[in-house]
Amino acid sequence: MIFSSWQFILIFLPISFFVYFWLNHQRLITAGKVWLVAASLFFYAYWDVQYLPLILGSIFLNFAIGTGLAQAHERSLRETKKPHHGVNRKIVLTTGIAANLLLLGYFKYTDFLLSNINIALGTSFPLPHILLPLAISFFTFTQIVYLVDSYRGETAEYDLLNYSLFVTFFPHLIAGPIVHHRQIMPQFSSHWTLARRYPNILKGLFIFSIGLFKKVVIADHFAVWATAGFDGGQTLGFFAAWAASLSYTFQLYFDFSGYCDMAIGASLLFNIWLPINFNSPYKALDIQDFWRRWHITLSSFLRDYLYIPLGGNRSGEYRTYFNLFATFVLGGLWHGATWMFVIWGAMHGAALVVHRFWTRLRKPMPTALAWLVTFMFVNISWVFFRAKTLDDAWRVLGGMIDLRSAFGHTSASLPTSDLAWGGWLSDLALQVTPASLVGQIPTYIAIIAAFIIIAQKNSMEMASGTIGRRRLTYSAALFSVAMCFTLAATSSVFLYFNF
């Protein structure tokens, strides 16, 4: 069950909504929270019930450690003559973080580690092929944030029910955003959120409809072209390679953007504002600006809990370069246990180092050139992010620079299926465009449309202010079209569910 499935939209979400607010209306506030936790755990277990004990055990363990850290912090403030409390708290915090990372490492990186040991040392350790539990990266990072905040004395005395709600709240459980307790728990504690708020409901449905349309109408169609190019194994010509890379660039954009919209929209139905996680990143004019717009909560996590502890920019310029590079290499590895993600992370780390050096030269690029350079780098780096092997990446990149292939095909050498999209229009196009481009025309029309779409206001900007009749009509039209695609579609999972 995913946000874009009919089971979620027509059954799970309405039942969760109406029962929650009915319990609140009956002044059964605790029962309402219990219901929301139970619904969220059902949402998680719907994927694979065998991993339900894993998330429950993680919640109980981290709640116990976090509570102990918070209480120890209060005692240390009262008993300033006993500095050993601070040492003990550091040990507890380190142990808690290590336990979370070991759990994540076991499920996510065991095969990767063993396979590389086998290659490096010539050993033959069997690979266990452990199935990655859904959302383990996200709920692990969420709870590490909670432990650090508890150590700093920045958490309140939450009970187990409130903490469970903070971790499991289904709009952010599966693929983020990575939330701080202070962003969510005060909202659930407020009496203002206990009753239905129709402005929030309208705004939530408006944002959800935009996200649903992005996912099932736009992203899932780009997925077909991206998969054909990256996974087909065939040699790609110039136009086919660019069609494949740009298709994935926009598939990932609309897939993740659509997920973020649906998460915020579904959460708003319950009067809860999730942090914005996606802010028109393809409008960025440099790579630093890109990371301030793409997966914002992950960028903040890497900055606050990795880059700054490594020393940030406080230890000289060369150490800053190293810290930037190391942070993004590890950020790439977080996305998946393959060398392709490491390469992708290293590329972005190197780009941030170059950007920092360039800004010191005080030679800004013209706006159009800055956008083009940034977008092209991001597009090329996504090739490594998407490709399953280095050979696949070089195959796509090789096609992207093979200018000879752009004009080297005749219509007779093209597969008939590539020309069948337009009938007589294909024959007409063959007379005015290179034959190798004709088969890609539908893809390039979609790519041009995607560029036009991303140049407009994003969903958060569109949802600002009151949702009036005009915007309701707009969202109803998007929702209706998207539901038609949803009901006709086969299974399609959000890309970030894999991380």
ZASE-865329 format. One record per residue (C-alpha): residue number from 1; x, y, z. Coordinates in steps of 0.5 Angstrom, whole numbers, plus 500, padded with zeros to 3 digits. Layout:
<atoms>
seq; u; v; w
NUM; X; Y; Z;
...
</atoms>
This chain:
<atoms>
seq; u; v; w
1; 500; 500; 500;
2; 503; 507; 498;
3; 500; 514; 498;
4; 498; 513; 490;
5; 495; 506; 491;
6; 487; 506; 491;
7; 487; 502; 498;
8; 491; 508; 501;
9; 487; 513; 498;
10; 480; 510; 498;
11; 480; 506; 504;
12; 486; 507; 509;
13; 486; 515; 509;
14; 479; 516; 510;
15; 478; 511; 515;
16; 484; 513; 519;
17; 481; 521; 519;
18; 474; 519; 521;
19; 476; 515; 527;
20; 481; 519; 529;
21; 477; 526; 529;
22; 471; 522; 532;
23; 475; 519; 538;
24; 477; 526; 539;
25; 470; 529; 538;
26; 468; 524; 544;
27; 474; 527; 548;
28; 477; 520; 548;
29; 484; 524; 546;
30; 489; 518; 549;
31; 484; 513; 545;
32; 485; 518; 538;
33; 493; 517; 539;
34; 493; 510; 540;
35; 488; 509; 534;
36; 493; 514; 530;
37; 499; 509; 532;
38; 495; 503; 531;
39; 493; 505; 524;
40; 501; 507; 522;
41; 503; 501; 525;
42; 498; 497; 520;
43; 500; 502; 514;
44; 508; 499; 516;
45; 506; 492; 517;
46; 502; 492; 511;
47; 508; 491; 507;
48; 511; 486; 511;
49; 509; 484; 518;
50; 515; 480; 519;
51; 519; 487; 520;
52; 513; 490; 525;
53; 517; 487; 531;
54; 523; 491; 529;
55; 520; 498; 529;
56; 517; 496; 535;
57; 523; 494; 538;
58; 527; 500; 536;
59; 522; 505; 539;
60; 522; 501; 546;
61; 530; 501; 546;
62; 530; 509; 543;
63; 525; 511; 548;
64; 528; 508; 554;
65; 535; 511; 552;
66; 532; 518; 550;
67; 528; 518; 557;
68; 535; 516; 561;
69; 539; 521; 557;
70; 534; 527; 558;
71; 533; 525; 566;
72; 541; 525; 567;
73; 541; 532; 563;
74; 536; 535; 569;
75; 540; 531; 574;
76; 547; 534; 572;
77; 544; 541; 572;
78; 542; 540; 579;
79; 548; 536; 581;
80; 554; 541; 578;
81; 559; 538; 583;
82; 559; 531; 580;
83; 562; 532; 573;
84; 562; 524; 572;
85; 554; 524; 570;
86; 557; 528; 563;
87; 561; 522; 562;
88; 556; 517; 563;
89; 551; 521; 559;
90; 556; 521; 553;
91; 557; 513; 554;
92; 550; 512; 554;
93; 549; 517; 548;
94; 554; 513; 544;
95; 552; 506; 545;
96; 545; 508; 543;
97; 547; 511; 536;
98; 552; 505; 535;
99; 546; 500; 537;
100; 542; 504; 531;
101; 547; 504; 526;
102; 549; 497; 527;
103; 542; 495; 526;
104; 542; 499; 520;
105; 548; 497; 518;
106; 546; 489; 519;
107; 540; 490; 514;
108; 543; 495; 509;
109; 550; 494; 508;
110; 552; 486; 510;
111; 552; 484; 503;
112; 556; 490; 501;
113; 561; 489; 506;
114; 562; 481; 505;
115; 562; 482; 497;
116; 568; 487; 498;
117; 572; 483; 503;
118; 571; 477; 498;
119; 574; 481; 492;
120; 579; 484; 496;
121; 582; 478; 500;
122; 580; 473; 495;
123; 575; 470; 500;
124; 568; 466; 499;
125; 564; 468; 505;
126; 557; 467; 503;
127; 552; 473; 502;
128; 546; 472; 506;
129; 542; 477; 502;
130; 538; 480; 507;
131; 532; 483; 505;
132; 532; 491; 507;
133; 526; 493; 512;
134; 522; 498; 509;
135; 524; 505; 512;
136; 529; 503; 516;
137; 534; 509; 514;
138; 529; 514; 516;
139; 526; 511; 522;
140; 533; 510; 525;
141; 535; 517; 523;
142; 529; 520; 526;
143; 531; 516; 533;
144; 538; 518; 532;
145; 536; 525; 532;
146; 532; 524; 538;
147; 537; 521; 542;
148; 542; 527; 541;
149; 537; 532; 543;
150; 535; 528; 549;
151; 543; 528; 551;
152; 542; 536; 550;
153; 536; 537; 554;
154; 532; 539; 548;
155; 526; 534; 549;
156; 520; 534; 554;
157; 518; 529; 558;
158; 514; 525; 553;
159; 511; 518; 555;
160; 511; 512; 550;
161; 505; 513; 547;
162; 507; 520; 544;
163; 514; 518; 542;
164; 511; 512; 538;
165; 506; 517; 535;
166; 512; 521; 533;
167; 516; 516; 530;
168; 510; 512; 527;
169; 506; 518; 524;
170; 505; 514; 517;
171; 505; 521; 513;
172; 513; 521; 514;
173; 514; 514; 517;
174; 516; 511; 510;
175; 521; 516; 506;
176; 521; 522; 511;
177; 522; 528; 512;
178; 527; 526; 517;
179; 523; 530; 523;
180; 525; 533; 530;
181; 521; 532; 536;
182; 520; 539; 537;
183; 517; 540; 530;
184; 512; 534; 531;
185; 510; 533; 538;
186; 508; 540; 540;
187; 503; 540; 534;
188; 500; 533; 537;
189; 500; 536; 544;
190; 496; 542; 542;
191; 488; 542; 543;
192; 488; 546; 537;
193; 489; 540; 532;
194; 484; 536; 536;
195; 478; 538; 532;
196; 477; 538; 524;
197; 480; 544; 521;
198; 477; 545; 514;
199; 482; 550; 511;
200; 487; 545; 513;
201; 483; 539; 510;
202; 482; 543; 503;
203; 489; 545; 503;
204; 491; 538; 505;
205; 487; 535; 499;
206; 490; 541; 494;
207; 497; 539; 496;
208; 496; 531; 496;
209; 492; 532; 489;
210; 498; 535; 486;
211; 503; 530; 489;
212; 498; 524; 486;
213; 498; 527; 479;
214; 506; 528; 479;
215; 507; 521; 481;
216; 502; 517; 477;
217; 501; 521; 471;
218; 508; 524; 470;
219; 514; 520; 474;
220; 511; 513; 472;
221; 511; 515; 465;
222; 518; 518; 465;
223; 520; 511; 469;
224; 518; 507; 462;
225; 523; 511; 458;
226; 528; 511; 463;
227; 528; 504; 465;
228; 528; 502; 457;
229; 535; 506; 457;
230; 538; 504; 463;
231; 536; 497; 463;
232; 536; 495; 456;
233; 543; 493; 455;
234; 543; 496; 448;
235; 548; 501; 445;
236; 545; 508; 446;
237; 546; 513; 441;
238; 546; 521; 442;
239; 539; 522; 442;
240; 537; 516; 446;
241; 542; 517; 451;
242; 540; 524; 453;
243; 533; 522; 453;
244; 534; 516; 458;
245; 538; 521; 462;
246; 533; 526; 462;
247; 527; 522; 463;
248; 531; 519; 470;
249; 532; 526; 472;
250; 525; 528; 471;
251; 522; 521; 474;
252; 526; 522; 480;
253; 524; 529; 481;
254; 517; 528; 480;
255; 517; 522; 484;
256; 520; 525; 490;
257; 516; 531; 489;
258; 510; 528; 489;
259; 511; 524; 495;
260; 513; 530; 499;
261; 507; 533; 497;
262; 502; 527; 499;
263; 506; 527; 505;
264; 505; 534; 507;
265; 498; 534; 504;
266; 496; 527; 508;
267; 499; 530; 514;
268; 495; 537; 514;
269; 488; 533; 514;
270; 490; 531; 521;
271; 492; 539; 522;
272; 500; 537; 523;
273; 505; 541; 518;
274; 511; 537; 516;
275; 517; 540; 515;
276; 518; 542; 507;
277; 523; 537; 504;
278; 523; 539; 497;
279; 523; 546; 494;
280; 524; 547; 487;
281; 531; 544; 487;
282; 532; 544; 479;
283; 531; 552; 479;
284; 538; 552; 483;
285; 544; 556; 481;
286; 549; 552; 484;
287; 550; 546; 487;
288; 550; 548; 494;
289; 543; 552; 493;
290; 541; 545; 490;
291; 542; 541; 497;
292; 539; 547; 500;
293; 533; 545; 496;
294; 533; 537; 495;
295; 531; 533; 501;
296; 532; 539; 505;
297; 531; 535; 512;
298; 537; 530; 510;
299; 541; 535; 508;
300; 540; 538; 515;
301; 541; 532; 518;
302; 548; 531; 515;
303; 550; 538; 516;
304; 548; 538; 524;
305; 550; 531; 525;
306; 556; 529; 521;
307; 559; 535; 517;
308; 559; 540; 524;
309; 562; 534; 528;
310; 567; 533; 523;
311; 569; 540; 524;
312; 565; 544; 519;
313; 569; 550; 517;
314; 572; 551; 523;
315; 579; 548; 522;
316; 582; 551; 516;
317; 580; 551; 509;
318; 583; 544; 507;
319; 580; 541; 513;
320; 573; 544; 510;
321; 574; 541; 504;
322; 575; 534; 507;
323; 569; 535; 511;
324; 565; 537; 505;
325; 567; 531; 501;
326; 567; 526; 507;
327; 560; 528; 509;
328; 557; 527; 502;
329; 561; 520; 500;
330; 557; 518; 507;
331; 551; 521; 504;
332; 551; 517; 498;
333; 553; 511; 502;
334; 546; 512; 506;
335; 542; 512; 499;
336; 544; 505; 498;
337; 550; 499; 499;
338; 553; 500; 492;
339; 559; 503; 489;
340; 555; 507; 484;
341; 552; 511; 490;
342; 559; 512; 493;
343; 561; 515; 486;
344; 555; 519; 486;
345; 556; 522; 493;
346; 563; 523; 491;
347; 561; 527; 485;
348; 557; 532; 489;
349; 562; 532; 495;
350; 567; 534; 490;
351; 562; 539; 486;
352; 561; 542; 493;
353; 569; 543; 494;
354; 569; 546; 487;
355; 564; 551; 489;
356; 567; 553; 495;
357; 573; 555; 492;
358; 570; 558; 486;
359; 566; 563; 491;
360; 573; 565; 494;
361; 575; 567; 487;
362; 569; 572; 487;
363; 567; 571; 480;
364; 560; 569; 479;
365; 557; 566; 473;
366; 551; 569; 469;
367; 545; 567; 472;
368; 543; 563; 465;
369; 550; 559; 465;
370; 550; 558; 473;
371; 543; 554; 472;
372; 545; 550; 466;
373; 552; 548; 469;
374; 548; 546; 475;
375; 543; 542; 472;
376; 547; 539; 467;
377; 552; 537; 473;
378; 546; 534; 477;
379; 543; 530; 471;
380; 550; 527; 469;
381; 551; 525; 477;
382; 544; 522; 476;
383; 546; 517; 471;
384; 551; 514; 476;
385; 545; 514; 482;
386; 541; 510; 477;
387; 545; 505; 473;
388; 546; 499; 476;
389; 553; 498; 474;
390; 559; 502; 472;
391; 558; 499; 465;
392; 551; 501; 465;
393; 553; 508; 467;
394; 559; 509; 462;
395; 554; 506; 456;
396; 549; 512; 457;
397; 554; 517; 458;
398; 558; 514; 452;
399; 552; 515; 448;
400; 551; 522; 451;
401; 557; 525; 448;
402; 557; 521; 441;
403; 555; 526; 436;
404; 557; 522; 430;
405; 551; 517; 432;
406; 546; 523; 432;
407; 546; 523; 424;
408; 549; 516; 423;
409; 542; 512; 423;
410; 538; 512; 417;
411; 530; 510; 418;
412; 531; 503; 415;
413; 536; 502; 421;
414; 531; 504; 426;
415; 527; 499; 430;
416; 520; 499; 427;
417; 517; 500; 434;
418; 521; 506; 435;
419; 517; 509; 429;
420; 510; 507; 430;
421; 508; 512; 435;
422; 506; 517; 430;
423; 504; 513; 424;
424; 504; 518; 418;
425; 507; 523; 423;
426; 513; 519; 424;
427; 514; 519; 416;
428; 513; 526; 416;
429; 518; 527; 421;
430; 523; 523; 418;
431; 524; 528; 412;
432; 526; 534; 417;
433; 529; 531; 423;
434; 535; 526; 424;
435; 532; 519; 424;
436; 535; 517; 430;
437; 531; 523; 433;
438; 524; 521; 431;
439; 524; 515; 435;
440; 525; 519; 441;
441; 520; 525; 439;
442; 515; 523; 445;
443; 520; 523; 450;
444; 523; 530; 448;
445; 516; 533; 448;
446; 515; 530; 455;
447; 522; 533; 457;
448; 520; 540; 454;
449; 513; 540; 458;
450; 517; 538; 464;
451; 522; 544; 464;
452; 516; 548; 463;
453; 512; 545; 469;
454; 519; 546; 474;
455; 519; 553; 472;
456; 512; 555; 475;
457; 511; 556; 482;
458; 511; 549; 486;
459; 506; 546; 490;
460; 507; 550; 497;
461; 507; 556; 493;
462; 501; 555; 490;
463; 498; 552; 496;
464; 499; 559; 500;
465; 493; 563; 502;
466; 486; 561; 502;
467; 484; 555; 498;
468; 478; 558; 494;
469; 473; 555; 488;
470; 478; 556; 483;
471; 484; 552; 486;
472; 479; 547; 488;
473; 476; 546; 481;
474; 484; 545; 479;
475; 485; 540; 484;
476; 479; 536; 483;
477; 481; 536; 476;
478; 488; 533; 477;
479; 485; 528; 482;
480; 480; 525; 477;
481; 485; 525; 472;
482; 491; 522; 477;
483; 485; 517; 480;
484; 484; 514; 473;
485; 491; 513; 472;
486; 492; 510; 479;
487; 486; 505; 478;
488; 489; 503; 471;
489; 496; 502; 473;
490; 500; 496; 476;
491; 504; 496; 482;
492; 509; 502; 482;
493; 513; 504; 488;
494; 516; 511; 490;
495; 524; 511; 489;
496; 526; 513; 496;
497; 522; 507; 499;
498; 528; 503; 496;
499; 533; 507; 501;
</atoms>
